[in-house]
Each structure stands twice: as C-alpha cells, then as structure tokens.
Amino acid sequence: REQIDSGAGFLIDPDEEEERESNMRLVESQAPMLGVAPQEGPVCEACGKSFAESFLLSKFDESICDVCRENAAQGDDNSKHALITRTDAKQQYLLKDCDLDQREPLLRFILRKNPHNSTWTDMKLYMRSQVAKRSYEIWGGKEELEAQLEKRAESKQVSKERKYVKKIKELRKAVRTSLYQKQTGRHEHEFAEDEVYDEENDTWT
C-alpha cells in the first residue's frame, strides 16, 4: 500500500493512519457530551435534594442528608431520624432480643460509650424509624402496637394498685395485732428494793 502524504513534509503509513483514526474515534466515544450533567449522588428522602454523603447513609443506609437529620432532631428525641438505645427499643416498641439480633434483615446499629460509666459495656444505638418499622411488621401495624402498649400499661397499673391494697391490709393487720397484744398483756409491777409490804392494808410502801 502506498504511503500517504501528510502535507507536513513527511509520509504516513496507511496502517498507522487507520490505527490512529480508530483510537481517535474510541476516545471521542468515551468523552462526556457537552451539556449533559454528570451522574448525581443520592437524593434525600426528606428534602428531595441530592447530597454526597451523610451520617445516616453511611451508618444506617438511609438516604437522609445531615441537614434534615439535624433539623428534625432539634428538641425532638422522638424524631424518626433520631437514635434509640436497645433498652428503649425493646420497651417502647415491644421488641425482643431475637427481633433485634436474629430476625432478617438484621437491624443496623452503632456503638457508643455509655455516658453514665465509660467502663460499662458500649451501648447499641439503633435508628428509630427502622426500629418502628420492625415493630409494625411484628405487631401488624402502628395501631396494633399502640393497643398493645395501652393494654400493658393498664395491666401494670392494676398490678401496682393490687400491691398497694395488699400493703395497706398488711399494715392494718399489724396495727390491730399490736393493739390487741397491748390490751390483753398482763402488767407486772417491778418493786423497788426499799419497798415494804403492809399485810393489814395489803399495800406496798
């Protein structure tokens, strides 16, 4: 094959020219198109804005930006974006250890030092919305959970009142027994060493 005049004072091998043009087409096909925005990051489920990274996304795989998390958490410990201890998760949402540790999918958590004593076991903190979702799945919905909570609260109050009545009865019984023993007890006079018995008058002087 004849060489090609480059027009710049040197000749080009036809095979090399074809390879060069092929590489150029490959590079052009890979180059980004003008006017097309690059792929955006995750979108916040609360505000609808895209963000690069956030605490809840990295720790709990929840698409909530840090701004929305902080705004929701201000003065509201019950915010769905707030973190909740394992103890509160079990008490407030009627969950068992197996619901947190074994039921699939496993709930995510982070470890934090216990604020009451740093030598104690680290606390497990869960995301409230994820704990609530797990509870609703187990109890059949939010209304069913609230009904169970109310039922247990009433049962606890009844038990508390029964213990109070029992304690009052025991206290009254103890008082009556004490009064009875005082009324029926014999009185024994203790005589002084210098007292003398007067047989005629049947008295001690």
Secondary structure as GFF3:
##gff-version 3
##sequence-region A 1 205
A	DSSP	beta_strand	4	5	.	.	.	ID=ss1
A	DSSP	beta_strand	11	12	.	.	.	ID=ss2
A	DSSP	alpha_helix	14	30	.	.	.	ID=ss3
A	DSSP	alpha_helix	55	60	.	.	.	ID=ss4
A	DSSP	alpha_helix	66	73	.	.	.	ID=ss5
A	DSSP	beta_strand	83	85	.	.	.	ID=ss6
A	DSSP	alpha_helix	86	93	.	.	.	ID=ss7
A	DSSP	alpha_helix	97	101	.	.	.	ID=ss8
A	DSSP	beta_strand	110	112	.	.	.	ID=ss9
A	DSSP	beta_strand	123	127	.	.	.	ID=ss10
A	DSSP	alpha_helix	128	139	.	.	.	ID=ss11
A	DSSP	alpha_helix	142	184	.	.	.	ID=ss12
A	DSSP	beta_strand	197	198	.	.	.	ID=ss13
A	DSSP	beta_strand	203	204	.	.	.	ID=ss14
###
